[in-house]
Amino acid sequence: MQGDSTAPGTQFGRLFFLGGHRRSSVLSPLQLVLVTFALACCAGLLGYLNASPGDAVLTAMVALLGGYMAANIGANDVANSVATLVGARVLPLGVALLFAAVAECAGALFAGDQIVGRIAFRIVDPDLVRDPVGFVHGMAAALAGGAIWINLANALRTPVSTTHAIIGGIVGVGIFALGIQAIVWGEVAAITIGWFVSPVASALAAIAILGFIKRELLEVRDKLRASRTWIPLLVAAMSALFTFFLIKKGLANVWQPTAPVMLTTVLAAFIASMALAGPYIRRTSMGLANRPQTVRKLFRLPLIAAGGFIAFAHGANDIANIAGPVTAILHVQATSDLDLAPGIPFWVFLLGAIGISSGLLLFGGGMVRVVATRITKINPLRAYAAAMAAAATVTAASWIGLPVSTTQTAIGAILGIGIYRELRAKKNRALKANAKPKRPRRLIRRGDALRIVIAWTVTFPASAVISGALYWLIINVL
């Protein structure tokens, strides 16, 4: 909080609600507190109006808790989807936040229904869960514990995985309530593998993509001609990835095409994007100088599209961290049925989408700055490579059914960019035979990168401990 001149009470309010970012909003600290209170009231009212008469109060409280979780996700996790746009100075912070909020809502509402069951019902062995009241208390404790840990991460300005937090919370409650044997460790292991694999895969993909861009667009004699050839192809590849992801995630309930139909649809999206992007790049590049700065300028629009894809994918994935527990609590409370809920009410998705976008718009600016500027220096080419790598990794994970963290995927790609920069700097020094020996340039901020990795490691057990403690309080004190 150093350098923050706000009053102690207001600082505490910002810390308690959504973390201590310095002036990440155009609103004053008092206005932020008032708007947060108003949004909390709206979340409670949304739950109250959509509940049965006998469960109206409980539903309002659960909606309030889900809204709190959603706002913290927006303040923390969504930074990764737009940080590259801000770091490359393609969009100003305010516009980037608004853009991400719209894309996040779209992903949450149109493609978020596919992983709720995994989060809510597959971590703890359902055969050992026989007490509906205990289930409701446990899921509420897991949701609250995960939200509290993310809130603490916000205060420390450290991006973490909200999927880690909620799954850690469920595991912690499950162990405390039923014992270690109640956890479906195979399911947890499958999810954990994705956490380790995704940042490494994304980093390697970012290195490969940036190396390709450097070789084919910056290190050639005619950079304009190369840009007119390759940038439309890269845009079309992004469009094909997005089309595949949308069909696989967003339309799975209404349309499951065969492999030939899927391939034809994705290919059609690729060709259509080429037909649109080609003339646009040629027209935009007319009269521009044949230099690297021109190539970077031409990448601005593709980078915006890539950022939108990441935000959409994040909304589709992380809405489950709100909708899953909320729906599970309400379903079991209303029916005492511990089987998977038949469907997710639309108002729950709406609650999550509004909460995520509100947290992002009001409190996400500080975290965006951390990811955009505190890991490695970003320009449009590096930003596009990172965004494309993250999009490709998320899409590949969706294809094989491997759950991944969009946080780790996006930050892994940015770390990959930093690694690539350091490797090139080392290579350039080696080529200069007569150059004086110099200390190797460090183009990744080690301290910030290490802090983020430590936070990733701590998130799962920290959320488990907090959630287990909350469950103990609920059953013994409240």
FENNOR-V789214 format. One record per pair of residues at least 24 apart in sequence whose ideal C-beta (glycine too) atoms are under 10 Angstrom apart, sorted by the first residue. I is the first residue (numbers start at 1). GAP is how many residues later the second one is. If there is no record, write none. Layout:
# FENNOR-V789214
I_GAP, I_GAP
This chain:
# FENNOR-V789214
1_154, 4_25, 5_24, 6_24, 6_26, 9_24, 13_24, 14_140, 14_141, 14_348, 14_349, 15_136, 15_137, 15_139, 15_140, 16_132, 16_135, 16_139, 17_51, 17_54, 17_55, 17_58, 17_134, 17_137, 17_342, 17_345, 17_346, 18_50, 18_53, 18_54, 18_56, 18_57, 18_58, 18_132, 18_133, 18_136, 18_137, 18_340, 18_341, 18_344, 18_345, 18_346, 19_52, 19_53, 19_56, 19_57, 19_131, 19_132, 19_133, 19_134, 19_135, 19_136, 19_137, 19_138, 19_139, 19_340, 19_344, 19_345, 19_347, 19_348, 20_131, 20_134, 20_135, 20_136, 20_137, 20_343, 20_346, 21_54, 21_55, 21_133, 21_134, 21_136, 21_341, 21_342, 21_343, 21_344, 21_345, 21_346, 21_347, 21_348, 21_349, 22_135, 22_343, 22_344, 22_347, 23_342, 23_343, 24_51, 24_55, 24_69, 24_73, 24_336, 24_337, 24_338, 24_339, 24_340, 24_341, 24_342, 24_343, 24_344, 24_345, 25_69, 25_72, 25_336, 25_337, 25_338, 25_339, 25_340, 25_341, 26_68, 26_335, 26_336, 26_339, 27_334, 27_335, 31_331, 32_330, 32_331, 35_323, 35_326, 35_327, 36_32, 36_35, 36_322, 36_323, 36_326, 36_327, 38_320, 39_25, 39_28, 39_29, 39_31, 39_32, 39_315, 39_316, 39_319, 39_320, 39_323, 40_24, 40_27, 40_28, 40_31, 40_315, 41_26, 42_25, 42_309, 42_312, 42_313, 42_316, 43_24, 43_25, 43_27, 43_28, 43_308, 43_311, 43_312, 43_315, 46_301, 46_302, 46_304, 46_305, 46_308, 47_279, 47_283, 47_300, 47_301, 47_304, 49_298, 50_280, 50_295, 50_296, 50_297, 50_298, 50_300, 50_301, 51_279, 51_282, 51_283, 51_296, 52_278, 52_281, 52_282, 54_279, 54_280, 55_275, 55_278, 55_279, 58_78, 58_82, 58_271, 58_272, 58_275, 58_276, 59_267, 59_270, 59_271, 59_274, 59_275, 59_288, 61_79, 61_268, 62_74, 62_77, 62_78, 62_81, 62_263, 62_264, 62_265, 62_266, 62_267, 62_268, 62_271, 62_286, 62_289, 63_259, 63_263, 63_267, 63_284, 63_285, 63_288, 63_292, 64_287, 65_75, 65_78, 65_79, 65_82, 65_257, 65_260, 65_261, 65_264, 66_74, 66_77, 66_81, 66_255, 66_256, 66_257, 66_258, 66_259, 66_260, 66_261, 66_263, 66_264, 66_282, 66_285, 66_286, 66_289, 67_80, 67_255, 67_259, 67_284, 67_285, 67_287, 67_288, 67_289, 67_291, 67_292, 68_75, 68_76, 68_79, 68_80, 68_82, 68_83, 68_254, 68_287, 68_291, 69_74, 69_75, 69_77, 69_78, 69_79, 69_81, 69_82, 69_93, 69_96, 69_97, 69_100, 69_249, 69_252, 69_253, 69_256, 69_257, 69_282, 69_283, 69_286, 69_287, 69_290, 70_38, 70_77, 70_92, 70_248, 70_249, 70_251, 70_252, 70_253, 70_256, 70_281, 70_282, 70_283, 70_284, 70_285, 70_286, 70_287, 70_288, 70_289, 70_290, 71_76, 71_79, 71_80, 71_83, 71_251, 71_281, 71_283, 71_284, 71_285, 71_286, 71_287, 71_288, 71_289, 71_291, 71_292, 71_293, 72_74, 72_75, 72_76, 72_77, 72_78, 72_79, 72_80, 72_81, 72_82, 72_90, 72_93, 72_249, 72_250, 72_283, 72_284, 72_287, 72_291, 73_31, 73_73, 73_74, 73_77, 73_81, 73_89, 73_90, 73_92, 73_93, 73_241, 73_242, 73_245, 73_246, 73_248, 73_249, 73_279, 73_282, 73_283, 73_286, 73_287, 73_291, 73_334, 74_26, 74_27, 74_30, 74_88, 74_241, 74_244, 74_278, 74_279, 74_280, 74_281, 74_282, 74_283, 74_284, 74_285, 74_286, 74_287, 74_288, 74_289, 74_290, 74_293, 75_75, 75_76, 75_78, 75_79, 75_281, 75_283, 75_284, 75_285, 75_286, 75_287, 75_288, 75_289, 75_290, 75_291, 75_292, 75_293, 76_74, 76_75, 76_77, 76_78, 76_81, 76_82, 76_83, 76_84, 76_85, 76_86, 76_89, 76_283, 76_284, 76_287, 76_288, 76_290, 76_291, 76_331, 77_27, 77_73, 77_76, 77_77, 77_82, 77_83, 77_84, 77_85, 77_86, 77_88, 77_237, 77_240, 77_241, 77_244, 77_279, 77_282, 77_283, 77_287, 77_290, 77_328, 77_329, 77_330, 77_333, 78_25, 78_26, 78_81, 78_84, 78_232, 78_233, 78_236, 78_237, 78_240, 78_278, 78_279, 78_281, 78_282, 78_283, 78_286, 78_289, 78_290, 78_328, 78_329, 79_78, 79_80, 79_281, 79_285, 79_286, 79_287, 79_288, 79_289, 79_290, 79_291, 79_292, 79_293, 79_328, 79_331, 79_332, 80_79, 80_81, 80_230, 80_231, 80_234, 80_287, 80_288, 80_291, 80_292, 80_306, 80_307, 80_310, 80_325, 80_326, 80_327, 80_328, 80_329, 80_330, 80_331, 80_332, 80_333, 80_334, 81_26, 81_225, 81_226, 81_227, 81_228, 81_229, 81_230, 81_231, 81_232, 81_233, 81_234, 81_279, 81_287, 81_290, 81_306, 81_309, 81_325, 81_326, 81_329, 82_222, 82_225, 82_226, 82_228, 82_229, 82_232, 82_278, 82_282, 82_286, 82_289, 82_290, 82_305, 82_328, 83_76, 83_224, 83_227, 83_281, 83_284, 83_285, 83_286, 83_287, 83_288, 83_289, 83_290, 83_291, 83_292, 83_295, 83_300, 83_303, 83_304, 83_327, 83_328, 83_331, 84_219, 84_222, 84_223, 84_226, 84_284, 84_287, 84_288, 84_294, 84_295, 84_296, 84_298, 84_299, 84_300, 84_301, 84_302, 84_303, 84_306, 84_326, 84_329, 84_330, 84_333, 85_215, 85_218, 85_219, 85_221, 85_222, 85_223, 85_225, 85_226, 85_283, 85_287, 85_293, 85_295, 85_298, 85_302, 86_221, 86_279, 86_282, 86_283, 86_285, 86_286, 86_287, 86_292, 86_297, 87_281, 87_282, 87_284, 87_285, 87_286, 87_287, 87_288, 87_289, 87_290, 87_291, 87_292, 87_293, 87_295, 87_296, 87_299, 87_327, 88_208, 88_211, 88_212, 88_215, 88_219, 88_284, 88_289, 88_290, 88_291, 88_292, 88_293, 88_294, 88_295, 88_296, 88_298, 88_299, 89_211, 89_283, 89_289, 89_290, 89_291, 89_294, 90_206, 90_207, 90_209, 90_210, 90_211, 90_212, 90_213, 90_214, 90_217, 90_288, 90_289, 90_290, 90_293, 90_294, 91_209, 91_212, 91_213, 91_216, 93_271, 93_272, 93_273, 93_275, 93_276, 93_279, 94_267, 94_271, 95_209, 96_208, 96_211, 96_215, 96_264, 96_268, 96_269, 96_272, 96_276, 97_260, 97_263, 97_264, 97_265, 97_266, 97_267, 97_268, 97_271, 98_259, 98_262, 98_263, 99_205, 99_208, 99_209, 99_212, 100_207, 100_208, 100_210, 100_211, 100_212, 100_214, 100_215, 100_256, 100_257, 100_260, 100_261, 100_264, 100_268, 101_210, 101_214, 101_252, 101_253, 101_255, 101_256, 101_257, 101_258, 101_259, 101_260, 101_263, 102_206, 102_209, 102_210, 102_213, 102_255, 103_204, 103_205, 103_206, 103_207, 103_208, 103_209, 103_210, 103_211, 103_212, 103_254, 104_204, 104_206, 104_207, 104_208, 104_209, 104_210, 104_211, 104_212, 104_214, 104_215, 104_248, 104_249, 104_252, 104_253, 104_255, 104_256, 105_206, 105_207, 105_210, 105_214, 105_244, 105_245, 105_247, 105_248, 105_249, 105_251, 105_252, 105_255, 106_144, 106_202, 106_205, 106_206, 106_209, 106_210, 106_247, 107_138, 107_139, 107_142, 107_143, 107_201, 107_202, 107_203, 107_204, 107_205, 107_206, 107_207, 107_208, 107_209, 107_210, 107_211, 107_212, 107_246, 107_249, 107_299, 108_204, 108_206, 108_207, 108_208, 108_209, 108_210, 108_211, 108_212, 108_214, 108_215, 108_241, 108_242, 108_243, 108_244, 108_245, 108_246, 108_247, 108_248, 108_249, 109_141, 109_206, 109_207, 109_210, 109_237, 109_240, 109_241, 109_243, 109_244, 110_136, 110_139, 110_140, 110_141, 110_202, 110_205, 110_206, 110_239, 110_243, 111_134, 111_135, 111_136, 111_137, 111_138, 111_139, 111_140, 111_141, 111_201, 111_202, 111_204, 111_205, 111_206, 111_208, 111_287, 112_137, 112_138, 112_203, 112_204, 112_205, 112_206, 112_207, 112_208, 112_210, 112_211, 112_212, 112_232, 112_236, 112_237, 112_240, 112_241, 113_136, 113_137, 113_139, 113_140, 113_203, 113_206, 113_207, 113_210, 113_230, 113_231, 113_236, 114_134, 114_135, 114_136, 114_138, 114_139, 114_202, 114_203, 114_206, 114_284, 114_287, 115_48, 115_134, 115_201, 115_202, 115_203, 115_204, 115_205, 115_206, 115_208, 115_209, 115_283, 115_286, 115_288, 116_203, 116_204, 116_205, 116_206, 116_207, 116_208, 116_209, 116_210, 116_211, 116_212, 116_224, 116_225, 116_227, 116_228, 116_232, 116_233, 117_203, 117_207, 117_210, 117_211, 117_223, 117_224, 117_227, 118_45, 118_49, 118_69, 118_72, 118_73, 118_202, 118_206, 118_283, 118_285, 119_44, 119_47, 119_48, 119_51, 119_72, 119_199, 119_200, 119_201, 119_202, 119_203, 119_204, 119_205, 119_206, 119_208, 119_209, 119_284, 120_46, 120_50, 120_200, 120_201, 120_203, 120_204, 120_205, 120_206, 120_207, 120_208, 120_209, 120_211, 120_212, 120_220, 120_221, 120_224, 121_49, 121_63, 121_203, 121_206, 121_207, 121_210, 121_217, 121_218, 121_219, 121_220, 122_48, 122_62, 122_64, 122_65, 122_66, 122_68, 122_69, 122_202, 122_218, 123_43, 123_44, 123_45, 123_46, 123_47, 123_48, 123_50, 123_51, 123_59, 123_60, 123_61, 123_62, 123_64, 123_65, 123_68, 124_46, 124_47, 124_49, 124_50, 124_51, 124_53, 124_54, 124_58, 124_59, 124_60, 124_63, 124_64, 125_49, 125_53, 125_56, 125_57, 125_58, 125_59, 125_60, 125_62, 126_56, 126_58, 126_212, 126_213, 126_214, 127_55, 127_211, 128_46, 128_49, 128_50, 128_51, 128_53, 128_54, 128_55, 128_56, 129_45, 129_48, 129_49, 129_53, 129_203, 129_209, 130_48, 130_208, 131_46, 131_47, 131_201, 131_205, 131_207, 132_199, 132_200, 132_201, 132_202, 132_203, 132_204, 132_205, 132_206, 133_199, 133_200, 133_203, 133_342, 134_39, 134_43, 134_44, 134_198, 134_337, 134_340, 134_341, 135_38, 135_42, 135_193, 135_194, 135_196, 135_197, 135_198, 135_201, 135_203, 136_192, 136_193, 136_194, 136_195, 136_196, 136_197, 136_200, 136_338, 137_36, 137_40, 137_192, 137_333, 137_334, 137_336, 137_337, 137_338, 137_341, 138_31, 138_32, 138_34, 138_35, 138_36, 138_38, 138_39, 138_40, 138_187, 138_190, 138_191, 138_329, 138_330, 138_332, 138_333, 138_336, 138_337, 139_27, 139_30, 139_31, 139_34, 139_185, 139_186, 139_187, 139_188, 139_189, 139_190, 139_191, 139_193, 139_194, 139_328, 139_332, 140_33, 140_185, 140_186, 140_188, 140_189, 140_193, 140_327, 140_330, 140_331, 140_334, 141_28, 141_29, 141_31, 141_32, 141_35, 141_36, 141_184, 141_325, 141_326, 141_327, 141_328, 141_329, 141_330, 141_331, 141_332, 141_333, 141_334, 142_24, 142_25, 142_26, 142_27, 142_28, 142_29, 142_30, 142_31, 142_32, 142_183, 142_186, 142_187, 142_321, 142_322, 142_324, 142_325, 142_326, 142_328, 142_329, 143_26, 143_27, 143_30, 143_178, 143_179, 143_181, 143_182, 143_183, 143_185, 143_186, 143_324, 143_327, 144_25, 144_181, 144_322, 144_323, 144_326, 144_327, 144_330, 145_24, 145_25, 145_27, 145_28, 145_317, 145_318, 145_319, 145_320, 145_321, 145_322, 145_323, 145_324, 145_325, 145_326, 146_24, 146_26, 146_175, 146_176, 146_179, 146_313, 146_316, 146_317, 146_318, 146_320, 146_321, 147_174, 147_175, 147_316, 147_319, 147_320, 148_314, 148_315, 148_318, 148_319, 148_322, 149_306, 149_309, 149_310, 149_311, 149_313, 149_314, 149_315, 149_316, 149_317, 149_318, 150_171, 150_209, 150_309, 150_313, 152_303, 152_307, 152_310, 152_314, 153_214, 153_299, 153_302, 153_305, 153_306, 153_309, 154_205, 154_209, 154_210, 154_212, 154_213, 156_214, 156_295, 156_299, 157_209, 157_210, 157_212, 157_213, 157_214, 157_217, 157_291, 157_294, 158_209, 158_212, 158_290, 158_293, 158_294, 158_296, 158_297, 158_298, 158_300, 158_301, 159_208, 159_209, 159_211, 159_212, 159_215, 159_216, 159_248, 159_249, 159_251, 159_252, 159_292, 159_293, 159_296, 159_297, 160_245, 160_247, 160_248, 160_251, 160_292, 160_295, 160_296, 160_297, 160_298, 160_299, 160_300, 160_302, 160_303, 161_34, 161_37, 161_157, 161_160, 161_243, 161_244, 161_245, 161_246, 161_247, 161_248, 161_250, 161_294, 161_295, 161_298, 161_299, 162_152, 162_155, 162_156, 162_158, 162_159, 162_160, 162_194, 162_243, 162_244, 162_245, 162_297, 162_301, 163_28, 163_31, 163_32, 163_154, 163_155, 163_157, 163_158, 163_240, 163_241, 163_242, 163_243, 163_244, 163_245, 163_296, 163_297, 164_27, 164_28, 164_31, 164_157, 164_241, 164_243, 164_244, 164_291, 164_292, 164_293, 164_294, 164_295, 164_296, 164_297, 164_298, 164_299, 165_156, 165_294, 165_295, 165_297, 165_298, 165_299, 165_301, 165_302, 166_152, 166_154, 166_155, 166_156, 166_158, 166_159, 166_297, 166_301, 167_24, 167_25, 167_28, 167_154, 167_236, 167_292, 167_293, 167_296, 167_297, 168_290, 168_291, 168_292, 168_293, 168_294, 168_295, 168_296, 168_297, 168_298, 168_299, 168_300, 169_152, 169_156, 169_291, 169_293, 169_294, 169_295, 169_296, 169_297, 169_298, 169_299, 169_301, 169_302, 170_154, 170_155, 170_158, 170_293, 170_294, 170_297, 171_289, 171_290, 171_292, 171_293, 171_296, 171_297, 172_288, 172_289, 172_290, 172_291, 172_292, 172_293, 172_294, 172_295, 172_296, 172_297, 172_298, 172_299, 173_291, 173_294, 173_295, 173_296, 173_297, 173_298, 173_299, 173_301, 174_290, 174_293, 174_294, 174_297, 175_289, 175_292, 175_293, 176_288, 176_289, 176_291, 176_292, 176_293, 176_294, 176_295, 176_296, 176_299, 177_291, 177_294, 177_295, 177_298, 187_216, 188_272, 190_211, 190_212, 190_213, 191_211, 191_212, 191_213, 191_214, 191_269, 192_211, 192_268, 193_209, 193_210, 193_211, 194_203, 194_206, 194_207, 194_208, 194_209, 194_210, 194_211, 194_214, 194_215, 195_208, 195_209, 195_210, 195_212, 195_213, 195_214, 195_261, 195_264, 195_265, 196_208, 196_212, 197_196, 197_200, 197_205, 197_207, 197_211, 197_212, 197_215, 198_192, 198_195, 198_196, 198_198, 198_199, 198_204, 198_205, 198_206, 198_207, 198_208, 198_209, 198_210, 198_211, 198_212, 198_214, 198_215, 199_191, 199_194, 199_205, 199_206, 199_208, 199_209, 199_210, 199_211, 199_212, 199_213, 199_214, 199_215, 199_216, 199_217, 199_254, 199_257, 200_193, 200_208, 200_212, 200_215, 200_216, 201_188, 201_189, 201_191, 201_192, 201_195, 201_196, 201_203, 201_208, 201_211, 201_212, 201_215, 202_184, 202_186, 202_187, 202_188, 202_189, 202_190, 202_191, 202_192, 202_194, 202_195, 202_202, 202_204, 202_206, 202_207, 202_208, 202_209, 202_210, 202_211, 202_212, 202_213, 202_214, 203_183, 203_186, 203_187, 203_190, 203_206, 203_208, 203_209, 203_210, 203_211, 203_212, 203_213, 203_214, 203_215, 203_216, 203_217, 204_185, 204_189, 204_208, 204_209, 204_212, 204_215, 205_180, 205_181, 205_183, 205_184, 205_185, 205_186, 205_187, 205_188, 205_191, 205_204, 205_207, 205_208, 205_211, 206_176, 206_178, 206_179, 206_180, 206_181, 206_182, 206_183, 206_184, 206_186, 206_187, 206_204, 206_206, 206_207, 206_208, 206_209, 206_210, 206_211, 206_212, 206_213, 206_214, 207_178, 207_182, 207_206, 207_208, 207_209, 207_210, 207_211, 207_212, 207_213, 207_214, 207_216, 208_177, 208_180, 208_181, 208_184, 208_208, 208_212, 209_25, 209_28, 209_172, 209_173, 209_175, 209_176, 209_177, 209_178, 209_179, 209_180, 209_183, 209_204, 209_207, 209_208, 209_211, 210_171, 210_172, 210_173, 210_174, 210_175, 210_176, 210_178, 210_179, 210_203, 210_206, 210_207, 210_210, 210_211, 210_214, 211_174, 211_209, 211_212, 211_213, 212_173, 213_82, 213_86, 213_168, 213_169, 213_171, 213_172, 213_175, 214_78, 214_167, 214_168, 214_171, 214_206, 214_210, 217_75, 217_78, 217_79, 217_81, 217_82, 217_164, 218_73, 218_74, 218_77, 218_78, 218_163, 219_73, 220_70, 220_75, 221_69, 222_68, 223_62, 223_65, 223_66, 223_67, 223_68, 223_69, 223_70, 223_71, 223_72, 223_75, 224_57, 224_58, 224_61, 224_62, 224_64, 224_65, 224_66, 224_67, 224_70, 224_71, 224_74, 225_60, 225_65, 226_64, 226_69, 227_54, 227_55, 227_57, 227_58, 227_61, 227_63, 227_67, 227_68, 227_70, 227_71, 227_72, 228_50, 228_51, 228_53, 228_54, 228_56, 228_57, 228_70, 229_49, 229_52, 230_51, 230_65, 231_46, 231_47, 231_49, 231_50, 231_51, 231_53, 231_54, 231_64, 231_67, 231_68, 231_70, 231_71, 231_153, 232_41, 232_42, 232_43, 232_44, 232_45, 232_46, 232_47, 232_48, 232_49, 232_50, 232_70, 233_37, 233_40, 233_41, 233_44, 233_45, 234_39, 234_43, 234_65, 234_68, 234_71, 234_72, 234_150, 234_151, 234_154, 235_35, 235_38, 235_39, 235_41, 235_42, 235_43, 235_45, 235_46, 235_64, 235_66, 235_67, 235_70, 235_71, 235_149, 236_31, 236_33, 236_34, 236_35, 236_36, 236_37, 236_38, 236_39, 236_40, 236_41, 236_42, 236_66, 237_33, 237_36, 237_37, 237_65, 237_151, 237_154, 237_155, 238_31, 238_32, 238_35, 238_39, 238_64, 238_65, 238_67, 238_68, 238_70, 238_71, 238_146, 238_149, 238_150, 238_153, 238_154, 239_27, 239_29, 239_30, 239_31, 239_32, 239_33, 239_34, 239_35, 239_37, 239_38, 239_63, 239_66, 239_70, 240_25, 240_26, 240_27, 240_28, 240_29, 240_30, 240_31, 240_32, 240_33, 240_34, 240_155, 241_25, 241_28, 241_29, 241_65, 241_68, 241_72, 241_147, 241_150, 241_151, 241_153, 241_154, 241_155, 241_157, 242_24, 242_27, 242_31, 242_63, 242_64, 242_66, 242_67, 242_70, 242_71, 242_149, 242_153, 243_24, 243_25, 243_26, 243_27, 243_29, 243_30, 243_152, 244_25, 244_151, 244_152, 244_154, 244_155, 245_64, 245_67, 245_68, 245_71, 245_146, 245_149, 245_150, 245_151, 245_152, 245_153, 245_154, 246_63, 246_66, 246_67, 246_70, 246_149, 247_151, 248_147, 248_150, 248_151, 248_153, 249_63, 249_64, 249_67, 249_68, 249_145, 249_146, 249_149, 250_62, 250_66, 252_146, 253_90, 273_32, 277_24, 277_25, 277_28, 292_87, 292_89, 293_86, 293_87, 295_85, 295_86, 296_83, 296_84, 296_85, 296_86, 296_87, 296_88, 297_83, 298_82, 298_83, 299_80, 299_81, 299_82, 299_83, 299_84, 299_85, 299_86, 300_80, 300_83, 300_84, 301_79, 302_78, 302_81, 302_82, 302_85, 302_86, 303_77, 303_78, 303_79, 303_80, 303_81, 303_82, 303_83, 303_84, 303_85, 304_80, 304_83, 305_79, 305_82, 305_83, 305_86, 306_77, 306_78, 306_79, 306_80, 306_81, 306_82, 306_83, 306_84, 306_85, 307_76, 307_77, 307_79, 307_80, 307_83, 307_84, 308_79, 308_83, 309_78, 309_79, 309_81, 309_82, 309_83, 309_85, 309_86, 310_76, 310_77, 310_78, 310_80, 310_81, 310_84, 310_96, 310_99, 310_100, 310_103, 311_45, 311_49, 311_95, 312_79, 312_82, 313_77, 313_78, 313_80, 313_81, 313_82, 313_84, 313_85, 313_91, 313_93, 313_96, 313_97, 314_42, 314_76, 314_80, 314_91, 314_92, 314_93, 314_95, 314_96, 315_34, 315_37, 315_38, 315_41, 315_42, 315_91, 316_78, 316_82, 316_90, 317_77, 317_80, 317_81, 317_86, 317_87, 317_88, 317_89, 317_90, 317_92, 318_34, 318_38, 318_87, 318_88, 318_89, 319_25, 319_29, 319_30, 319_32, 319_33, 319_34, 319_36, 319_37, 320_24, 320_32, 320_83, 321_31, 321_35, 322_26, 322_27, 322_29, 322_30, 322_31, 322_33, 322_34, 323_25, 323_26, 323_27, 323_28, 323_29, 323_30, 324_24, 324_28, 326_25, 326_26, 370_78, 370_81, 370_82, 371_36, 371_39, 371_40, 371_43, 371_77, 371_81, 372_42, 373_72, 373_75, 374_71, 374_73, 374_74, 374_75, 374_77, 374_78, 375_36, 375_39, 375_40, 375_42, 375_43, 375_68, 375_69, 375_70, 375_73, 375_74, 375_77, 376_38, 376_39, 376_40, 376_41, 376_42, 376_43, 376_44, 376_45, 376_46, 376_66, 376_67, 376_68, 376_69, 376_72, 376_73, 377_40, 377_41, 377_44, 377_66, 377_67, 377_68, 378_36, 378_39, 378_40, 379_38, 381_36, 382_31, 382_32, 382_34, 382_35, 382_36, 382_38, 382_39, 383_30, 383_31, 383_34, 385_28, 385_29, 385_31, 385_32, 385_35, 386_24, 386_25, 386_26, 386_27, 386_28, 386_29, 386_30, 386_31, 386_32, 387_26, 387_27, 388_25, 389_24, 389_25, 389_27, 389_28, 390_24, 390_26, 405_51, 405_54, 407_45, 407_49, 407_52, 408_44, 408_45, 408_48, 411_38, 411_41, 411_42, 411_45, 414_30, 414_35, 414_38, 415_29, 415_34, 415_37, 415_38, 417_26, 417_27, 418_24, 418_25, 418_26, 418_27, 418_28, 418_31, 419_24, 419_25
